[in-house]
Amino acid sequence: MNTVSLGEDLGIEASAELKTRLAAHLDEPAVSLDGGAVRRVHTAAMQVLCAFFRSRGEQGHSTELSGCSDALRDAARLLGLAGQLGLANNETTVDGRETKQPVENAA
């Protein structure tokens, strides 16, 4: 499986470059995106990631997001995209009950 680093900055300015970088991996059978270093996230980059996951899924290719930073995980949760990006459920267990984790909107 090929691993592609998402880098630190997924701001709107980086979205076009992200799209170009990911396009080179559209036809690979299995790709892992390393989001562990992501510190800044914009909705445009999240749209690029979702389109990448969707396109690869339609082709029957495996895509996973590994090493997901808190910033990336929070952005996915805030935008309701965790499921589309293959991230674990946003719930944790407290005394045997599942509870939703709050997300702070920094805007």
PDB file as gemmi writes it, atoms N, CA and C in Angstrom:
CRYST1    1.000    1.000    1.000  90.00  90.00  90.00 P 1                      
ATOM      1  N   MET A   1       0.841  -1.176   0.000  1.00  0.00           N  
ATOM      2  CA  MET A   1       0.000   0.000   0.000  1.00  0.00           C  
ATOM      3  C   MET A   1       0.887   1.239   0.000  1.00  0.00           C  
ATOM      4  N   ASN A   2       0.580   2.148  -0.890  1.00  0.00           N  
ATOM      5  CA  ASN A   2       1.329   3.393  -0.994  1.00  0.00           C  
ATOM      6  C   ASN A   2       0.789   4.396   0.027  1.00  0.00           C  
ATOM      7  N   THR A   3       1.684   5.091   0.733  1.00  0.00           N  
ATOM      8  CA  THR A   3       1.287   6.097   1.711  1.00  0.00           C  
ATOM      9  C   THR A   3       1.619   7.480   1.178  1.00  0.00           C  
ATOM     10  N   VAL A   4       0.639   8.374   1.241  1.00  0.00           N  
ATOM     11  CA  VAL A   4       0.800   9.749   0.776  1.00  0.00           C  
ATOM     12  C   VAL A   4       0.602  10.679   1.966  1.00  0.00           C  
ATOM     13  N   SER A   5       1.599  11.503   2.244  1.00  0.00           N  
ATOM     14  CA  SER A   5       1.499  12.464   3.341  1.00  0.00           C  
ATOM     15  C   SER A   5       0.644  13.654   2.901  1.00  0.00           C  
ATOM     16  N   LEU A   6      -0.254  14.077   3.776  1.00  0.00           N  
ATOM     17  CA  LEU A   6      -1.071  15.257   3.497  1.00  0.00           C  
ATOM     18  C   LEU A   6      -0.369  16.544   3.896  1.00  0.00           C  
ATOM     19  N   GLY A   7       0.742  16.432   4.611  1.00  0.00           N  
ATOM     20  CA  GLY A   7       1.487  17.610   5.038  1.00  0.00           C  
ATOM     21  C   GLY A   7       0.831  18.293   6.218  1.00  0.00           C  
ATOM     22  N   GLU A   8       1.282  19.516   6.513  1.00  0.00           N  
ATOM     23  CA  GLU A   8       0.782  20.269   7.664  1.00  0.00           C  
ATOM     24  C   GLU A   8      -0.375  21.188   7.327  1.00  0.00           C  
ATOM     25  N   ASP A   9      -0.387  21.720   6.099  1.00  0.00           N  
ATOM     26  CA  ASP A   9      -1.344  22.770   5.751  1.00  0.00           C  
ATOM     27  C   ASP A   9      -2.335  22.299   4.693  1.00  0.00           C  
ATOM     28  N   LEU A  10      -3.599  22.191   5.097  1.00  0.00           N  
ATOM     29  CA  LEU A  10      -4.670  21.882   4.151  1.00  0.00           C  
ATOM     30  C   LEU A  10      -5.600  23.093   4.048  1.00  0.00           C  
ATOM     31  N   GLY A  11      -4.982  24.273   4.026  1.00  0.00           N  
ATOM     32  CA  GLY A  11      -5.740  25.505   3.870  1.00  0.00           C  
ATOM     33  C   GLY A  11      -6.271  25.627   2.449  1.00  0.00           C  
ATOM     34  N   ILE A  12      -7.112  26.614   2.223  1.00  0.00           N  
ATOM     35  CA  ILE A  12      -7.722  26.787   0.905  1.00  0.00           C  
ATOM     36  C   ILE A  12      -6.662  26.999  -0.174  1.00  0.00           C  
ATOM     37  N   GLU A  13      -5.556  27.649   0.200  1.00  0.00           N  
ATOM     38  CA  GLU A  13      -4.482  27.904  -0.762  1.00  0.00           C  
ATOM     39  C   GLU A  13      -3.808  26.615  -1.221  1.00  0.00           C  
ATOM     40  N   ALA A  14      -3.887  25.575  -0.415  1.00  0.00           N  
ATOM     41  CA  ALA A  14      -3.225  24.300  -0.727  1.00  0.00           C  
ATOM     42  C   ALA A  14      -4.145  23.317  -1.437  1.00  0.00           C  
ATOM     43  N   SER A  15      -5.410  23.655  -1.615  1.00  0.00           N  
ATOM     44  CA  SER A  15      -6.384  22.709  -2.145  1.00  0.00           C  
ATOM     45  C   SER A  15      -6.097  22.268  -3.581  1.00  0.00           C  
ATOM     46  N   ALA A  16      -5.715  23.207  -4.448  1.00  0.00           N  
ATOM     47  CA  ALA A  16      -5.431  22.851  -5.844  1.00  0.00           C  
ATOM     48  C   ALA A  16      -4.221  21.920  -5.919  1.00  0.00           C  
ATOM     49  N   GLU A  17      -3.205  22.218  -5.127  1.00  0.00           N  
ATOM     50  CA  GLU A  17      -2.005  21.368  -5.119  1.00  0.00           C  
ATOM     51  C   GLU A  17      -2.344  19.998  -4.549  1.00  0.00           C  
ATOM     52  N   LEU A  18      -3.187  19.945  -3.528  1.00  0.00           N  
ATOM     53  CA  LEU A  18      -3.609  18.674  -2.941  1.00  0.00           C  
ATOM     54  C   LEU A  18      -4.334  17.834  -3.980  1.00  0.00           C  
ATOM     55  N   LYS A  19      -5.231  18.454  -4.727  1.00  0.00           N  
ATOM     56  CA  LYS A  19      -5.978  17.750  -5.769  1.00  0.00           C  
ATOM     57  C   LYS A  19      -5.025  17.159  -6.808  1.00  0.00           C  
ATOM     58  N   THR A  20      -4.057  17.931  -7.233  1.00  0.00           N  
ATOM     59  CA  THR A  20      -3.079  17.463  -8.217  1.00  0.00           C  
ATOM     60  C   THR A  20      -2.241  16.317  -7.657  1.00  0.00           C  
ATOM     61  N   ARG A  21      -1.809  16.458  -6.414  1.00  0.00           N  
ATOM     62  CA  ARG A  21      -0.981  15.419  -5.780  1.00  0.00           C  
ATOM     63  C   ARG A  21      -1.764  14.117  -5.627  1.00  0.00           C  
ATOM     64  N   LEU A  22      -3.017  14.208  -5.219  1.00  0.00           N  
ATOM     65  CA  LEU A  22      -3.823  13.006  -5.030  1.00  0.00           C  
ATOM     66  C   LEU A  22      -4.215  12.362  -6.353  1.00  0.00           C  
ATOM     67  N   ALA A  23      -4.419  13.168  -7.393  1.00  0.00           N  
ATOM     68  CA  ALA A  23      -4.808  12.645  -8.708  1.00  0.00           C  
ATOM     69  C   ALA A  23      -3.797  11.629  -9.226  1.00  0.00           C  
ATOM     70  N   ALA A  24      -2.546  11.788  -8.857  1.00  0.00           N  
ATOM     71  CA  ALA A  24      -1.501  10.849  -9.291  1.00  0.00           C  
ATOM     72  C   ALA A  24      -1.702   9.462  -8.694  1.00  0.00           C  
ATOM     73  N   HIS A  25      -2.556   9.335  -7.696  1.00  0.00           N  
ATOM     74  CA  HIS A  25      -2.762   8.064  -7.005  1.00  0.00           C  
ATOM     75  C   HIS A  25      -4.165   7.485  -7.210  1.00  0.00           C  
ATOM     76  N   LEU A  26      -4.933   8.055  -8.116  1.00  0.00           N  
ATOM     77  CA  LEU A  26      -6.311   7.606  -8.322  1.00  0.00           C  
ATOM     78  C   LEU A  26      -6.427   6.143  -8.736  1.00  0.00           C  
ATOM     79  N   ASP A  27      -5.489   5.656  -9.520  1.00  0.00           N  
ATOM     80  CA  ASP A  27      -5.601   4.303 -10.075  1.00  0.00           C  
ATOM     81  C   ASP A  27      -4.840   3.237  -9.292  1.00  0.00           C  
ATOM     82  N   GLU A  28      -4.189   3.615  -8.215  1.00  0.00           N  
ATOM     83  CA  GLU A  28      -3.479   2.620  -7.407  1.00  0.00           C  
ATOM     84  C   GLU A  28      -4.492   1.767  -6.641  1.00  0.00           C  
ATOM     85  N   PRO A  29      -4.226   0.476  -6.494  1.00  0.00           N  
ATOM     86  CA  PRO A  29      -5.186  -0.412  -5.827  1.00  0.00           C  
ATOM     87  C   PRO A  29      -5.451  -0.045  -4.365  1.00  0.00           C  
ATOM     88  N   ALA A  30      -4.429   0.407  -3.646  1.00  0.00           N  
ATOM     89  CA  ALA A  30      -4.595   0.735  -2.223  1.00  0.00           C  
ATOM     90  C   ALA A  30      -3.723   1.943  -1.881  1.00  0.00           C  
ATOM     91  N   VAL A  31      -4.339   2.920  -1.221  1.00  0.00           N  
ATOM     92  CA  VAL A  31      -3.627   4.139  -0.830  1.00  0.00           C  
ATOM     93  C   VAL A  31      -3.972   4.464   0.620  1.00  0.00           C  
ATOM     94  N   SER A  32      -2.947   4.855   1.361  1.00  0.00           N  
ATOM     95  CA  SER A  32      -3.129   5.330   2.723  1.00  0.00           C  
ATOM     96  C   SER A  32      -2.704   6.794   2.751  1.00  0.00           C  
ATOM     97  N   LEU A  33      -3.583   7.652   3.244  1.00  0.00           N  
ATOM     98  CA  LEU A  33      -3.261   9.065   3.385  1.00  0.00           C  
ATOM     99  C   LEU A  33      -2.848   9.321   4.823  1.00  0.00           C  
ATOM    100  N   ASP A  34      -1.640   9.844   4.998  1.00  0.00           N  
ATOM    101  CA  ASP A  34      -1.133  10.127   6.338  1.00  0.00           C  
ATOM    102  C   ASP A  34      -1.469  11.562   6.708  1.00  0.00           C  
ATOM    103  N   GLY A  35      -2.427  11.714   7.608  1.00  0.00           N  
ATOM    104  CA  GLY A  35      -2.858  13.031   8.050  1.00  0.00           C  
ATOM    105  C   GLY A  35      -2.347  13.398   9.425  1.00  0.00           C  
ATOM    106  N   GLY A  36      -1.330  12.704   9.891  1.00  0.00           N  
ATOM    107  CA  GLY A  36      -0.812  12.934  11.235  1.00  0.00           C  
ATOM    108  C   GLY A  36      -0.185  14.293  11.458  1.00  0.00           C  
ATOM    109  N   ALA A  37       0.322  14.933  10.414  1.00  0.00           N  
ATOM    110  CA  ALA A  37       0.999  16.221  10.561  1.00  0.00           C  
ATOM    111  C   ALA A  37       0.076  17.408  10.315  1.00  0.00           C  
ATOM    112  N   VAL A  38      -1.154  17.178   9.902  1.00  0.00           N  
ATOM    113  CA  VAL A  38      -2.067  18.268   9.535  1.00  0.00           C  
ATOM    114  C   VAL A  38      -2.343  19.159  10.743  1.00  0.00           C  
ATOM    115  N   ARG A  39      -2.117  20.464  10.553  1.00  0.00           N  
ATOM    116  CA  ARG A  39      -2.351  21.427  11.623  1.00  0.00           C  
ATOM    117  C   ARG A  39      -3.411  22.453  11.241  1.00  0.00           C  
ATOM    118  N   ARG A  40      -3.616  22.638   9.946  1.00  0.00           N  
ATOM    119  CA  ARG A  40      -4.565  23.643   9.458  1.00  0.00           C  
ATOM    120  C   ARG A  40      -5.432  23.004   8.380  1.00  0.00           C  
ATOM    121  N   VAL A  41      -6.751  23.197   8.479  1.00  0.00           N  
ATOM    122  CA  VAL A  41      -7.682  22.549   7.550  1.00  0.00           C  
ATOM    123  C   VAL A  41      -8.732  23.550   7.099  1.00  0.00           C  
ATOM    124  N   HIS A  42      -9.023  23.537   5.817  1.00  0.00           N  
ATOM    125  CA  HIS A  42     -10.088  24.360   5.251  1.00  0.00           C  
ATOM    126  C   HIS A  42     -11.101  23.442   4.578  1.00  0.00           C  
ATOM    127  N   THR A  43     -12.322  23.886   4.493  1.00  0.00           N  
ATOM    128  CA  THR A  43     -13.387  23.093   3.892  1.00  0.00           C  
ATOM    129  C   THR A  43     -13.056  22.667   2.464  1.00  0.00           C  
ATOM    130  N   ALA A  44     -12.392  23.518   1.701  1.00  0.00           N  
ATOM    131  CA  ALA A  44     -12.051  23.175   0.317  1.00  0.00           C  
ATOM    132  C   ALA A  44     -11.170  21.923   0.258  1.00  0.00           C  
ATOM    133  N   ALA A  45     -10.230  21.806   1.171  1.00  0.00           N  
ATOM    134  CA  ALA A  45      -9.367  20.621   1.202  1.00  0.00           C  
ATOM    135  C   ALA A  45     -10.159  19.389   1.609  1.00  0.00           C  
ATOM    136  N   MET A  46     -11.116  19.568   2.508  1.00  0.00           N  
ATOM    137  CA  MET A  46     -11.963  18.438   2.909  1.00  0.00           C  
ATOM    138  C   MET A  46     -12.797  17.958   1.724  1.00  0.00           C  
ATOM    139  N   GLN A  47     -13.248  18.885   0.880  1.00  0.00           N  
ATOM    140  CA  GLN A  47     -13.988  18.514  -0.324  1.00  0.00           C  
ATOM    141  C   GLN A  47     -13.105  17.716  -1.275  1.00  0.00           C  
ATOM    142  N   VAL A  48     -11.849  18.124  -1.397  1.00  0.00           N  
ATOM    143  CA  VAL A  48     -10.909  17.393  -2.247  1.00  0.00           C  
ATOM    144  C   VAL A  48     -10.715  15.972  -1.711  1.00  0.00           C  
ATOM    145  N   LEU A  49     -10.536  15.846  -0.401  1.00  0.00           N  
ATOM    146  CA  LEU A  49     -10.361  14.520   0.191  1.00  0.00           C  
ATOM    147  C   LEU A  49     -11.591  13.642  -0.020  1.00  0.00           C  
ATOM    148  N   CYS A  50     -12.773  14.204   0.165  1.00  0.00           N  
ATOM    149  CA  CYS A  50     -14.006  13.428  -0.027  1.00  0.00           C  
ATOM    150  C   CYS A  50     -14.152  12.982  -1.477  1.00  0.00           C  
ATOM    151  N   ALA A  51     -13.844  13.866  -2.408  1.00  0.00           N  
ATOM    152  CA  ALA A  51     -13.923  13.509  -3.829  1.00  0.00           C  
ATOM    153  C   ALA A  51     -12.926  12.400  -4.159  1.00  0.00           C  
ATOM    154  N   PHE A  52     -11.735  12.454  -3.564  1.00  0.00           N  
ATOM    155  CA  PHE A  52     -10.720  11.424  -3.774  1.00  0.00           C  
ATOM    156  C   PHE A  52     -11.212  10.073  -3.263  1.00  0.00           C  
ATOM    157  N   PHE A  53     -11.734  10.061  -2.046  1.00  0.00           N  
ATOM    158  CA  PHE A  53     -12.271   8.823  -1.471  1.00  0.00           C  
ATOM    159  C   PHE A  53     -13.413   8.280  -2.330  1.00  0.00           C  
ATOM    160  N   ARG A  54     -14.321   9.161  -2.751  1.00  0.00           N  
ATOM    161  CA  ARG A  54     -15.468   8.724  -3.547  1.00  0.00           C  
ATOM    162  C   ARG A  54     -15.038   8.159  -4.895  1.00  0.00           C  
ATOM    163  N   SER A  55     -14.156   8.872  -5.591  1.00  0.00           N  
ATOM    164  CA  SER A  55     -13.689   8.412  -6.904  1.00  0.00           C  
ATOM    165  C   SER A  55     -13.006   7.058  -6.816  1.00  0.00           C  
ATOM    166  N   ARG A  56     -12.166   6.904  -5.813  1.00  0.00           N  
ATOM    167  CA  ARG A  56     -11.463   5.628  -5.652  1.00  0.00           C  
ATOM    168  C   ARG A  56     -12.445   4.521  -5.268  1.00  0.00           C  
ATOM    169  N   GLY A  57     -13.406   4.827  -4.424  1.00  0.00           N  
ATOM    170  CA  GLY A  57     -14.405   3.839  -4.032  1.00  0.00           C  
ATOM    171  C   GLY A  57     -15.226   3.372  -5.215  1.00  0.00           C  
ATOM    172  N   GLU A  58     -15.584   4.291  -6.105  1.00  0.00           N  
ATOM    173  CA  GLU A  58     -16.342   3.937  -7.304  1.00  0.00           C  
ATOM    174  C   GLU A  58     -15.552   3.003  -8.212  1.00  0.00           C  
ATOM    175  N   GLN A  59     -14.230   3.083  -8.144  1.00  0.00           N  
ATOM    176  CA  GLN A  59     -13.370   2.201  -8.934  1.00  0.00           C  
ATOM    177  C   GLN A  59     -13.043   0.908  -8.197  1.00  0.00           C  
ATOM    178  N   GLY A  60     -13.522   0.779  -6.962  1.00  0.00           N  
ATOM    179  CA  GLY A  60     -13.261  -0.413  -6.170  1.00  0.00           C  
ATOM    180  C   GLY A  60     -11.892  -0.434  -5.523  1.00  0.00           C  
ATOM    181  N   HIS A  61     -11.255   0.732  -5.407  1.00  0.00           N  
ATOM    182  CA  HIS A  61      -9.935   0.825  -4.797  1.00  0.00           C  
ATOM    183  C   HIS A  61     -10.048   1.125  -3.300  1.00  0.00           C  
ATOM    184  N   SER A  62      -9.084   0.625  -2.551  1.00  0.00           N  
ATOM    185  CA  SER A  62      -9.040   0.814  -1.103  1.00  0.00           C  
ATOM    186  C   SER A  62      -8.323   2.122  -0.763  1.00  0.00           C  
ATOM    187  N   THR A  63      -8.950   2.915   0.116  1.00  0.00           N  
ATOM    188  CA  THR A  63      -8.360   4.176   0.579  1.00  0.00           C  
ATOM    189  C   THR A  63      -8.576   4.272   2.077  1.00  0.00           C  
ATOM    190  N   GLU A  64      -7.532   4.639   2.795  1.00  0.00           N  
ATOM    191  CA  GLU A  64      -7.674   4.830   4.240  1.00  0.00           C  
ATOM    192  C   GLU A  64      -6.949   6.084   4.666  1.00  0.00           C  
ATOM    193  N   LEU A  65      -7.421   6.645   5.763  1.00  0.00           N  
ATOM    194  CA  LEU A  65      -6.797   7.813   6.361  1.00  0.00           C  
ATOM    195  C   LEU A  65      -6.112   7.344   7.626  1.00  0.00           C  
ATOM    196  N   SER A  66      -4.800   7.462   7.651  1.00  0.00           N  
ATOM    197  CA  SER A  66      -4.044   6.991   8.813  1.00  0.00           C  
ATOM    198  C   SER A  66      -3.335   8.161   9.479  1.00  0.00           C  
ATOM    199  N   GLY A  67      -2.957   7.976  10.727  1.00  0.00           N  
ATOM    200  CA  GLY A  67      -2.221   9.025  11.430  1.00  0.00           C  
ATOM    201  C   GLY A  67      -2.974  10.341  11.448  1.00  0.00           C  
ATOM    202  N   CYS A  68      -4.253  10.302  11.703  1.00  0.00           N  
ATOM    203  CA  CYS A  68      -5.110  11.483  11.625  1.00  0.00           C  
ATOM    204  C   CYS A  68      -4.863  12.417  12.815  1.00  0.00           C  
ATOM    205  N   SER A  69      -4.489  13.665  12.519  1.00  0.00           N  
ATOM    206  CA  SER A  69      -4.250  14.652  13.574  1.00  0.00           C  
ATOM    207  C   SER A  69      -5.578  15.085  14.194  1.00  0.00           C  
ATOM    208  N   ASP A  70      -5.492  15.700  15.352  1.00  0.00           N  
ATOM    209  CA  ASP A  70      -6.690  16.216  16.004  1.00  0.00           C  
ATOM    210  C   ASP A  70      -7.374  17.269  15.140  1.00  0.00           C  
ATOM    211  N   ALA A  71      -6.586  18.125  14.487  1.00  0.00           N  
ATOM    212  CA  ALA A  71      -7.156  19.179  13.642  1.00  0.00           C  
ATOM    213  C   ALA A  71      -7.954  18.583  12.489  1.00  0.00           C  
ATOM    214  N   LEU A  72      -7.418  17.553  11.864  1.00  0.00           N  
ATOM    215  CA  LEU A  72      -8.104  16.913  10.743  1.00  0.00           C  
ATOM    216  C   LEU A  72      -9.339  16.149  11.212  1.00  0.00           C  
ATOM    217  N   ARG A  73      -9.196  15.441  12.310  1.00  0.00           N  
ATOM    218  CA  ARG A  73     -10.334  14.687  12.861  1.00  0.00           C  
ATOM    219  C   ARG A  73     -11.462  15.644  13.288  1.00  0.00           C  
ATOM    220  N   ASP A  74     -11.107  16.755  13.926  1.00  0.00           N  
ATOM    221  CA  ASP A  74     -12.115  17.726  14.352  1.00  0.00           C  
ATOM    222  C   ASP A  74     -12.812  18.368  13.162  1.00  0.00           C  
ATOM    223  N   ALA A  75     -12.054  18.679  12.103  1.00  0.00           N  
ATOM    224  CA  ALA A  75     -12.654  19.265  10.901  1.00  0.00           C  
ATOM    225  C   ALA A  75     -13.637  18.281  10.272  1.00  0.00           C  
ATOM    226  N   ALA A  76     -13.256  17.019  10.183  1.00  0.00           N  
ATOM    227  CA  ALA A  76     -14.141  16.005   9.609  1.00  0.00           C  
ATOM    228  C   ALA A  76     -15.398  15.853  10.445  1.00  0.00           C  
ATOM    229  N   ARG A  77     -15.242  15.876  11.750  1.00  0.00           N  
ATOM    230  CA  ARG A  77     -16.390  15.736  12.650  1.00  0.00           C  
ATOM    231  C   ARG A  77     -17.294  16.964  12.561  1.00  0.00           C  
ATOM    232  N   LEU A  78     -16.713  18.154  12.558  1.00  0.00           N  
ATOM    233  CA  LEU A  78     -17.478  19.388  12.488  1.00  0.00           C  
ATOM    234  C   LEU A  78     -18.295  19.472  11.198  1.00  0.00           C  
ATOM    235  N   LEU A  79     -17.706  18.998  10.102  1.00  0.00           N  
ATOM    236  CA  LEU A  79     -18.371  19.057   8.801  1.00  0.00           C  
ATOM    237  C   LEU A  79     -19.228  17.826   8.504  1.00  0.00           C  
ATOM    238  N   GLY A  80     -19.233  16.869   9.420  1.00  0.00           N  
ATOM    239  CA  GLY A  80     -20.033  15.661   9.215  1.00  0.00           C  
ATOM    240  C   GLY A  80     -19.459  14.735   8.165  1.00  0.00           C  
ATOM    241  N   LEU A  81     -18.135  14.733   8.011  1.00  0.00           N  
ATOM    242  CA  LEU A  81     -17.483  13.950   6.956  1.00  0.00           C  
ATOM    243  C   LEU A  81     -16.684  12.759   7.474  1.00  0.00           C  
ATOM    244  N   ALA A  82     -16.738  12.497   8.762  1.00  0.00           N  
ATOM    245  CA  ALA A  82     -15.930  11.415   9.327  1.00  0.00           C  
ATOM    246  C   ALA A  82     -16.224  10.084   8.640  1.00  0.00           C  
ATOM    247  N   GLY A  83     -17.485   9.785   8.421  1.00  0.00           N  
ATOM    248  CA  GLY A  83     -17.855   8.527   7.777  1.00  0.00           C  
ATOM    249  C   GLY A  83     -17.344   8.441   6.350  1.00  0.00           C  
ATOM    250  N   GLN A  84     -17.426   9.526   5.608  1.00  0.00           N  
ATOM    251  CA  GLN A  84     -16.963   9.536   4.219  1.00  0.00           C  
ATOM    252  C   GLN A  84     -15.452   9.359   4.122  1.00  0.00           C  
ATOM    253  N   LEU A  85     -14.743   9.752   5.173  1.00  0.00           N  
ATOM    254  CA  LEU A  85     -13.286   9.627   5.170  1.00  0.00           C  
ATOM    255  C   LEU A  85     -12.809   8.368   5.890  1.00  0.00           C  
ATOM    256  N   GLY A  86     -13.757   7.525   6.256  1.00  0.00           N  
ATOM    257  CA  GLY A  86     -13.402   6.254   6.884  1.00  0.00           C  
ATOM    258  C   GLY A  86     -12.865   6.389   8.293  1.00  0.00           C  
ATOM    259  N   LEU A  87     -13.177   7.497   8.961  1.00  0.00           N  
ATOM    260  CA  LEU A  87     -12.727   7.677  10.334  1.00  0.00           C  
ATOM    261  C   LEU A  87     -13.666   6.952  11.276  1.00  0.00           C  
ATOM    262  N   ALA A  88     -13.126   6.542  12.405  1.00  0.00           N  
ATOM    263  CA  ALA A  88     -13.932   5.848  13.409  1.00  0.00           C  
ATOM    264  C   ALA A  88     -15.073   6.739  13.855  1.00  0.00           C  
ATOM    265  N   ASN A  89     -16.077   6.111  14.392  1.00  0.00           N  
ATOM    266  CA  ASN A  89     -17.227   6.817  14.918  1.00  0.00           C  
ATOM    267  C   ASN A  89     -16.769   7.896  15.888  1.00  0.00           C  
ATOM    268  N   ASN A  90     -17.455   8.997  15.950  1.00  0.00           N  
ATOM    269  CA  ASN A  90     -17.088  10.123  16.815  1.00  0.00           C  
ATOM    270  C   ASN A  90     -17.591   9.957  18.227  1.00  0.00           C  
ATOM    271  N   GLU A  91     -17.875   8.749  18.615  1.00  0.00           N  
ATOM    272  CA  GLU A  91     -18.430   8.509  19.928  1.00  0.00           C  
ATOM    273  C   GLU A  91     -17.421   7.761  20.792  1.00  0.00           C  
ATOM    274  N   THR A  92     -17.473   8.017  22.075  1.00  0.00           N  
ATOM    275  CA  THR A  92     -16.648   7.291  23.019  1.00  0.00           C  
ATOM    276  C   THR A  92     -17.559   6.679  24.069  1.00  0.00           C  
ATOM    277  N   THR A  93     -17.033   5.738  24.786  1.00  0.00           N  
ATOM    278  CA  THR A  93     -17.839   5.060  25.789  1.00  0.00           C  
ATOM    279  C   THR A  93     -17.539   5.622  27.167  1.00  0.00           C  
ATOM    280  N   VAL A  94     -18.597   5.958  27.911  1.00  0.00           N  
ATOM    281  CA  VAL A  94     -18.492   6.421  29.289  1.00  0.00           C  
ATOM    282  C   VAL A  94     -19.449   5.570  30.103  1.00  0.00           C  
ATOM    283  N   ASP A  95     -18.904   4.794  31.030  1.00  0.00           N  
ATOM    284  CA  ASP A  95     -19.736   3.915  31.855  1.00  0.00           C  
ATOM    285  C   ASP A  95     -20.641   3.017  31.016  1.00  0.00           C  
ATOM    286  N   GLY A  96     -20.104   2.522  29.900  1.00  0.00           N  
ATOM    287  CA  GLY A  96     -20.868   1.616  29.055  1.00  0.00           C  
ATOM    288  C   GLY A  96     -21.827   2.299  28.103  1.00  0.00           C  
ATOM    289  N   ARG A  97     -21.934   3.616  28.180  1.00  0.00           N  
ATOM    290  CA  ARG A  97     -22.821   4.354  27.274  1.00  0.00           C  
ATOM    291  C   ARG A  97     -21.978   5.094  26.246  1.00  0.00           C  
ATOM    292  N   GLU A  98     -22.494   5.167  25.034  1.00  0.00           N  
ATOM    293  CA  GLU A  98     -21.805   5.930  24.011  1.00  0.00           C  
ATOM    294  C   GLU A  98     -22.272   7.375  24.060  1.00  0.00           C  
ATOM    295  N   THR A  99     -21.308   8.290  24.023  1.00  0.00           N  
ATOM    296  CA  THR A  99     -21.647   9.715  24.074  1.00  0.00           C  
ATOM    297  C   THR A  99     -20.938  10.437  22.946  1.00  0.00           C  
ATOM    298  N   LYS A 100     -21.588  11.419  22.369  1.00  0.00           N  
ATOM    299  CA  LYS A 100     -20.990  12.226  21.317  1.00  0.00           C  
ATOM    300  C   LYS A 100     -19.965  13.169  21.939  1.00  0.00           C  
ATOM    301  N   GLN A 101     -18.866  13.379  21.224  1.00  0.00           N  
ATOM    302  CA  GLN A 101     -17.856  14.315  21.671  1.00  0.00           C  
ATOM    303  C   GLN A 101     -18.173  15.690  21.119  1.00  0.00           C  
ATOM    304  N   PRO A 102     -18.085  16.742  21.924  1.00  0.00           N  
ATOM    305  CA  PRO A 102     -18.377  18.080  21.431  1.00  0.00           C  
ATOM    306  C   PRO A 102     -17.280  18.567  20.504  1.00  0.00           C  
ATOM    307  N   VAL A 103     -17.660  19.436  19.574  1.00  0.00           N  
ATOM    308  CA  VAL A 103     -16.700  20.040  18.668  1.00  0.00           C  
ATOM    309  C   VAL A 103     -16.815  21.546  18.827  1.00  0.00           C  
ATOM    310  N   GLU A 104     -15.700  22.176  19.042  1.00  0.00           N  
ATOM    311  CA  GLU A 104     -15.685  23.624  19.184  1.00  0.00           C  
ATOM    312  C   GLU A 104     -15.473  24.247  17.823  1.00  0.00           C  
ATOM    313  N   ASN A 105     -16.302  25.184  17.458  1.00  0.00           N  
ATOM    314  CA  ASN A 105     -16.158  25.891  16.191  1.00  0.00           C  
ATOM    315  C   ASN A 105     -15.230  27.074  16.430  1.00  0.00           C  
ATOM    316  N   ALA A 106     -14.047  27.018  15.860  1.00  0.00           N  
ATOM    317  CA  ALA A 106     -13.054  28.057  16.091  1.00  0.00           C  
ATOM    318  C   ALA A 106     -13.383  29.339  15.339  1.00  0.00           C  
ATOM    319  N   ALA A 107     -14.334  29.279  14.431  1.00  0.00           N  
ATOM    320  CA  ALA A 107     -14.702  30.470  13.655  1.00  0.00           C  
ATOM    321  C   ALA A 107     -15.435  31.400  14.496  1.00  0.00           C  
TER     322      ALA A 107                                                      
END                                                                             
